[in-house]
Amino acid sequence: MAMDYIKRIRALREDNDYTQREVAALLNVGQRTYADYEYGKTRIPLESMIKLAKFYNVDMNYICGVSDVKVHFPNKKGK
């Protein structure tokens, strides 16, 4: 289960027709670094996981592989 996020971040990227380069730019990392996240060579930082969850509008449980249900990212009321 710990490595499920690797499959999820790639699937989310591909399902939304983004390139690794585009997602890497969102995270302020190089394309090679992002590719290493997807291949499990480098652990993705928590801050980047949160950015991806917000970007794809899915909650952290889904992106981390804890849940298979795509619930929207929780937004604070009034913001």
DOSEKE-792322 format. One line per field, with one value per atom (N, C-alpha, C): residue in three letters; atom name; y, x, z. Coordinates in steps of 0.001 Angstrom, whole numbers. Layout:
// residues N
tivo ALA  ...
kefi CA  ...
Y Y  ...
X X  ...
Z Z  ...
// end
This chain:
// residues 79
tivo MET  MET  MET  ALA  ALA  ALA  MET  MET  MET  ASP  ASP  ASP  TYR  TYR  TYR  ILE  ILE  ILE  LYS  LYS  LYS  ARG  ARG  ARG  ILE  ILE  ILE  ARG  ARG  ARG  ALA  ALA  ALA  LEU  LEU  LEU  ARG  ARG  ARG  GLU  GLU  GLU  ASP  ASP  ASP  ASN  ASN  ASN  ASP  ASP  ASP  TYR  TYR  TYR  THR  THR  THR  GLN  GLN  GLN  ARG  ARG  ARG  GLU  GLU  GLU  VAL  VAL  VAL  ALA  ALA  ALA  ALA  ALA  ALA  LEU  LEU  LEU  LEU  LEU  LEU  ASN  ASN  ASN  VAL  VAL  VAL  GLY  GLY  GLY  GLN  GLN  GLN  ARG  ARG  ARG  THR  THR  THR  TYR  TYR  TYR  ALA  ALA  ALA  ASP  ASP  ASP  TYR  TYR  TYR  GLU  GLU  GLU  TYR  TYR  TYR  GLY  GLY  GLY  LYS  LYS  LYS  THR  THR  THR  ARG  ARG  ARG  ILE  ILE  ILE  PRO  PRO  PRO  LEU  LEU  LEU  GLU  GLU  GLU  SER  SER  SER  MET  MET  MET  ILE  ILE  ILE  LYS  LYS  LYS  LEU  LEU  LEU  ALA  ALA  ALA  LYS  LYS  LYS  PHE  PHE  PHE  TYR  TYR  TYR  ASN  ASN  ASN  VAL  VAL  VAL  ASP  ASP  ASP  MET  MET  MET  ASN  ASN  ASN  TYR  TYR  TYR  ILE  ILE  ILE  CYS  CYS  CYS  GLY  GLY  GLY  VAL  VAL  VAL  SER  SER  SER  ASP  ASP  ASP  VAL  VAL  VAL  LYS  LYS  LYS  VAL  VAL  VAL  HIS  HIS  HIS  PHE  PHE  PHE  PRO  PRO  PRO  ASN  ASN  ASN  LYS  LYS  LYS  LYS  LYS  LYS  GLY  GLY  GLY  LYS  LYS  LYS
kefi N  CA  C  N  CA  C  N  CA  C  N  CA  C  N  CA  C  N  CA  C  N  CA  C  N  CA  C  N  CA  C  N  CA  C  N  CA  C  N  CA  C  N  CA  C  N  CA  C  N  CA  C  N  CA  C  N  CA  C  N  CA  C  N  CA  C  N  CA  C  N  CA  C  N  CA  C  N  CA  C  N  CA  C  N  CA  C  N  CA  C  N  CA  C  N  CA  C  N  CA  C  N  CA  C  N  CA  C  N  CA  C  N  CA  C  N  CA  C  N  CA  C  N  CA  C  N  CA  C  N  CA  C  N  CA  C  N  CA  C  N  CA  C  N  CA  C  N  CA  C  N  CA  C  N  CA  C  N  CA  C  N  CA  C  N  CA  C  N  CA  C  N  CA  C  N  CA  C  N  CA  C  N  CA  C  N  CA  C  N  CA  C  N  CA  C  N  CA  C  N  CA  C  N  CA  C  N  CA  C  N  CA  C  N  CA  C  N  CA  C  N  CA  C  N  CA  C  N  CA  C  N  CA  C  N  CA  C  N  CA  C  N  CA  C  N  CA  C  N  CA  C  N  CA  C  N  CA  C  N  CA  C  N  CA  C  N  CA  C  N  CA  C  N  CA  C
Y -1206  0  1258  1252  2440  2962  2087  2510  2750  2657  2883  4296  5252  6623  6751  5904  5944  5670  4642  4318  5424  5978  6991  8281  8761  10037  9902  8745  8539  8438  7667  7511  8852  9628  10938  11840  11826  12642  12217  10916  10408  10605  10388  10563  12013  12932  14355  14917  14019  14391  15430  15262  16119  15348  16070  15462  15524  14723  14800  16198  16795  18140  19167  19063  20003  19853  18624  18395  18784  18506  18899  20417  21156  22618  23080  22422  22743  22570  21525  21207  21924  22686  23398  22454  21355  20403  20108  19511  19129  17911  17711  16573  15264  15189  13962  13647  14666  14470  13946  14546  14072  12627  12324  10944  9989  10404  9573  9355  10334  10144  9039  9123  8142  6736  6633  5318  4797  5603  5176  5242  5926  6060  7098  8070  9134  9299  9425  9657  11088  11212  12537  13241  14486  15216  15437  15507  15706  16962  18042  19292  19101  18304  18035  17158  16208  15367  16227  17170  18061  18904  19433  20215  19382  18126  17254  16969  16727  16460  17667  18863  20075  20244  20034  20203  19273  18012  17033  16993  17772  17855  16490  15786  14515  14603  13884  13965  13121  13351  12676  11166  10725  9280  8597  9252  8665  8690  9832  9961  9056  8796  7929  6448  6150  4755  4151  4989  4502  4192  4970  4799  4731  4017  3965  4925  5689  6623  8012  8597  9939  10999  11357  12432  13720  14820  16100  16536  17287  17818  18740  18577  19409  20860  21766  23196  23808  24781  25472  26337  26409  27228  28704  29435  30863  31210  30210  30498  29997
X 817  0  853  2002  2837  3259  3366  3811  2651  1416  267  243  810  786  1551  2537  3306  2380  1561  602  -443  -868  -1921  -1452  -250  174  369  824  976  -391  -1291  -2627  -3362  -3267  -3921  -3349  -2040  -1398  -1874  -1830  -2223  -3715  -4557  -6003  -6364  -5527  -5782  -4949  -4279  -3490  -2405  -1695  -547  733  1768  3084  3806  4838  5662  6239  6634  7220  6229  4955  3941  3716  3632  3413  4663  5817  7067  7116  6682  6670  5739  4587  3655  4326  5139  5796  7134  7534  8818  10000  9935  11047  11323  12439  12762  11963  11863  11131  11736  13059  13738  13374  13309  12926  11506  10609  9229  9143  9883  9897  10363  11342  11822  10731  9852  8703  7804  7501  6590  7184  8483  9129  9515  9263  9565  11034  11820  13252  13504  12596  12691  11325  11302  10015  9566  8302  7741  7498  7940  7722  6235  5897  4506  3909  4678  4175  3779  4543  4236  3008  2842  1639  390  488  -645  -948  86  -112  -811  -380  -1000  -2457  -2735  -4112  -5000  -4510  -5274  -5431  -4348  -4346  -5341  -5341  -6255  -7611  -7760  -8999  -9438  -8500  -8782  -8205  -8806  -8289  -7024  -6333  -5062  -5230  -6351  -6574  -6549  -7133  -7130  -5732  -5099  -3801  -2748  -2911  -1957  -2315  -3469  -3861  -4595  -4985  -5722  -7166  -7702  -9079  -9100  -10069  -10258  -11349  -11899  -12975  -12372  -12685  -12171  -13066  -12744  -13452  -12708  -13460  -12828  -11924  -10884  -9982  -10775  -10617  -11397  -10914  -11832  -11511  -12086  -11383  -11880  -13060  -14052  -15223  -14812  -15411  -15145  -13892  -13239  -12016  -12151
Z 0  0  0  619  716  -650  -1633  -2947  -3907  -3434  -4294  -4865  -4132  -4616  -5931  -6166  -7408  -8590  -8461  -9524  -9660  -8533  -8558  -9218  -8881  -9459  -10969  -11403  -12849  -13527  -12938  -13518  -13571  -12515  -12505  -13590  -13736  -14773  -16158  -16416  -17735  -17998  -16994  -17159  -17492  -17049  -17288  -18442  -19160  -20345  -20079  -18972  -18678  -18937  -19313  -19463  -18131  -18003  -16793  -16650  -17747  -17717  -17154  -17549  -17063  -15562  -15095  -13660  -12874  -13424  -12768  -12583  -13601  -13502  -12387  -12252  -11172  -9811  -9696  -8425  -8255  -9257  -9226  -9105  -9848  -9914  -11383  -11657  -13017  -13448  -14764  -15298  -14820  -14757  -14302  -12848  -12012  -10606  -10514  -11307  -11279  -11772  -12825  -13341  -12247  -11464  -10357  -9315  -9110  -8208  -8757  -10052  -10658  -10706  -10809  -10863  -9483  -8454  -7097  -6733  -7538  -7246  -6164  -6076  -5081  -4454  -3141  -2464  -2708  -3002  -3254  -1920  -1785  -523  -248  1014  1425  795  765  191  -1275  -1984  -3392  -3531  -2617  -2635  -2420  -1519  -1244  -2478  -3129  -4353  -5424  -5569  -6571  -6228  -4955  -4535  -4845  -4562  -4872  -6381  -7104  -8556  -9236  -8832  -9431  -8735  -7661  -6884  -6363  -5753  -5077  -3675  -2738  -1373  -1216  -142  114  274  802  941  -416  -1413  -2751  -3356  -3318  -3972  -3320  -2026  -1315  -1419  -1983  -2151  -973  -9  1155  775  -164  -624  -2146  -2675  -4122  -4589  -3662  -3967  -4187  -5348  -5663  -5025  -3814  -3117  -3438  -3625  -3915  -2777  -3135  -2125  -1200  114  1037  1021  763  779  2046  2565  3750  3350  4203  3929  3909  2990  2921  2132  1532  763  -641
// end
